[in-house]
Amino acid sequence: MKSILLTGVGVVSPAGVGTAFLPKPEGLNDWGDLKLPDLNPDDYGWRGLHRQSRIGKYCSLAIGEAFRSADWAMPIENSELSDKTGLIISTSHSNLDPIIALYEDAQSYGVNHVNPGIFPDTVLNAIGGHASIYFRITGPNATLSNGRMSGPMGLLYAYDLLTSGQADYVMCCAIEVHPPSRLRSVADVSSGPESVVALLFQRDDVLLPPVVPERAVRVTLQGPHAYMSDESLLIKPSNCFLALASLYHARMEPRRPSVIQPFVTRQANGYYMFSLDPVDSIGEGHG
């Protein structure tokens, strides 16, 4: 089975920014439906984001922190590196607050006098567009929206991009936010905490930029499996990025698997196992 490297993690969670506050994956259920706190990306050194929506800011904050944890200089200056880096945004509800804001603007001032600054964020892929410009990511750019399965599908897409050679690096960001209360009855809602988590992956046979082995883990994907004998290892799809970030932070237990349960297609479903292992050297591809 082919593997990829996870080299950087950025987390915005109900506990704040960073991975140090994350429980073990099985403890994420104890967070219930906690919401994201109010944060200012300027406080973390990510400036110039004031025109973005609140969740757009948090996405850029998480992506920036993931690049920073991997020792990448931002924005990307090397055009070849920029072209070889892809960006995947997994989200389903991040545009709903802007849509409501635009509707309320139209109700108050008329459809011909709405604030044009609101409109871009009503489109799901606006966040990926903003982030690609801000960080100068010019490789493959995709936004996935598949309800509660958006996160797992983002991981599978990143895995495919890397193992097929379409990209050398992929920044994959999952946005898990609750829909506005007035739209909750029509949205695909999964219980769990809000979070914005960015994971920086790369092929395990590329050498640039230099990767410190102690900061990288090898991620191997196995599945789909029809069943798992130990159901206690199952992670909610909405928590899969938080779980991987937690395991990355706790690399002293790197061989303990984290299992998530995504739908691969509408015709097939099952369990995917993501196992994390330490990296002794870079460039030992397993494909």
N, C-alpha and C positions, 0 to 999 in steps of 0.2 A: 504494500500500500504506500502510495506517495505521501510525503509529508512536506510541511511548510514551516517556516520559522516565525514565531511571534517575538518581536523585538522591542515593542513599545506599547504602553497602555496609558490612556487618559480617561478619567472617570469623573463625571458630575453625578452625584447621588444625593439622596436625602440627608446623608451625613456630611456632605460638602464635597470638596475637590480632592481627588487622590484616592489611592487604593488602601491606604493604611487603616481606614475606617471600615473596610469591608469584612463581614463575617465569612466563615466558611460557606461554600455554596449551599449546604443544607440549612444554614441559618438565615438565608434570604427570605424564606417564607415568614419569618418572625417580623419582618419589616412591614407586613400588611400592605396597605395602600398609601404609604407615605408619599408626600409630594416633594418636588425639588424646592430648595430654598431660593431666596432672592440673592443673586450674585452679580458682581460687576467684573467682566473679563479684564478690565483695566487693572484691577487689583492683582492680577496674575501676569501682567506684562503683555496682554493681548489687546492692543489698542486699535482704534479705527473701526470698531464694530457697531457703533451706535445706531446706524441706519438699519441694521438687521432686526428681525423679530427676536423676542426673548429666547425662544428655542433655537433660532439660528445662531444667536450669540453663544449659547451653551454648547452647541455642536462645534463651533469654531474653537471654543475654549477647550473642549475635550480633545479635539484633533491636535491642537497646538501642544497640549500637555503630552499626548502620545508621541509626537515628533520630538519633543524636548526630552522625554525619558529615554528615547533611542539615540540621543545626541545628534540629531539632525539640525543643521542651521536653517533657520526660517527667515524669509521665504526661500524656496528652492531657487538657487541662482544658476545651477548647471542645467542647461537645456536638455541634454541627453538624459540626465537623471529625472528631470521633470516629465519627459515623454514616457519614461519607463515606469512611472508611478501612476497607479490608478486610484480612483476614489469611488467608494460605494456607500450610499446612504440608505439605511433601512428605516422606514417611518410610515406611519399610517394616519396619525392624528395631528401632526405638527402644523398643518395648514388650517385647522378648523377654527382656532381663535382668530386668525386674520380674516377668514371668511365671514365670521360673525361680525367682526369690527367693520368690514366693508359693507355688510348689510345694514348695520346700524347707522353708518355714515350716510348711506343712501336714503334711509328712512328719515333722517334728520335734515339733510340738505338737498335731497333729490339725486337721481342717478347721474345727472350731468355735473354734479359738484362734489363728488366723492374725492377723498384724498388719494391721489394717484400713488403715493408712497406706500399705501397699504397693499395694493394689488399684487406686486411680485411675490409676496409671501403667501398668497392664497394658492400658489402652484407648488406641488410637492417637491419638484426638483430644484426650486429656487435655492434651497439651503446648500445643495451640492454645487450649484453654480457659484454662489457667494464664496464657499470654502475653496473651490478650485482656483478662483481669482486671487483670494487672499494669500493662499499658500503656494501659488503657482504650480498647481498640479495639472498637467496637460495630457496625461494618459487616459485610458478608458474611464468614463464617468457614468455611473448609473444610479438611479434611485429606485428602490424596490418598495412596493406597498402591497402587503399580503396579510393585512390584519395581524393577528397575534403571532403569525408565523414569519413576519417580516425579518426579525432578527436572525433566526436560523437560516432562512433563505439567503440572507446577506453573506453569512459565513460560507455557505455552499458555493455562492457565486464567486467570492474571493478565492476560494480554494481552486475553482475551475480556471479562473483567470491566470493564476500562478502556475498551476501544474500543466496547463496547456501552452505556456510560454507567451501569452498575450500581454503579460506585465511581469516586471521583476519585483515590484513592490506594490502593495495595495493597502491603502488606508480604508478601514471598514468601520463605519460609525452607525450604531443603532440608537434610535431615539424612541424611548418608551415613555410616553406621556399620556395622561388620562384625557379623554375627550371632554369638551365643555359639557356641563350638566344638561343643557337643552338638547344636545345631540347624542347623549349617552344611549338612548333607547334604539338608535339606528346605527351605532358604531359597533365594530367587532371588538369587544372589550374583554381583556383578560385581567384578572385580579393580580395585584402585585405593586411594588413600588415604582415610582417614576425614576427614570435614569437616562443619562446620555453617556454612552461608553464608546470610545474609539480604540481600535486595535490596529496596530501597524504590523502587517505580515510581509514576508518576502520569500522568494524561492530559496531553497536551501542549498543551491549551487551557485549563487552569486556572491561576489566578494565586496562590492562597493554599495553604499559607504561602509567603512570598517565597522564591524559589529564586535562588541566585547562579549565573548562567550558567556560570561557570568550574567549578562543581561538578556540573553536569548533562551527561548525554550523551543523545542521541536514539537509541533502539533501534528498528530496523526489522526486521520479521519477513518473510521470504520463504520460500515453500515450500508444500507439500512438493515437493522435486525428486526425480526418479527416480534420478538419479545426480549425481556431482560429478566433474569431470575431474581435480581436484587432491585426491587422497585424503589428502595430508599435512595438510590443513586439518581433517580429521575429529577431533572431540573425543569421548571416551567419554561416554555419557549420565551416568554417575556423576560426571564432572568438569565438567559444563556450567556449574554455578553458580560453581565455582572459576575457570573460564575467563573468564566474564563479569566476575567480580571482578578478575581479572588485567588484562583489557582496560580496565576502568574506571580502574584504578590507572595504567596506562600510556597515558594519553590523548594522549600525544605521537604515538601511532600509531593514531589513532581509526578510520581507514578500513580497517584490515585486518580482514577478516571472520573470525568464529569459527563453525565449522559443527558442529552436533551432529546425531545421528542417532536421533531418537525414533520410536517407533511412534505414529502418529496414532490409529489404531483397529486392531482386530485384523484388519480387512480391507485396510488400506492402511498402507504404511510408506514412509519416504523421508527425505531430508535437509531440515533446516530451517536456513536461514542467518540468524543474528542479526548485523546490521551496526551498529556504534556510530559515531555522528558527533557532533562538537561542537555545542553549542547556542549560538547568538549571541543569541537572544532567546526569551523565554517567551511563549506565547500564539499562536504561529504554527502552528495545528493543521494536520496533513496528512491528516485524514480527510475 
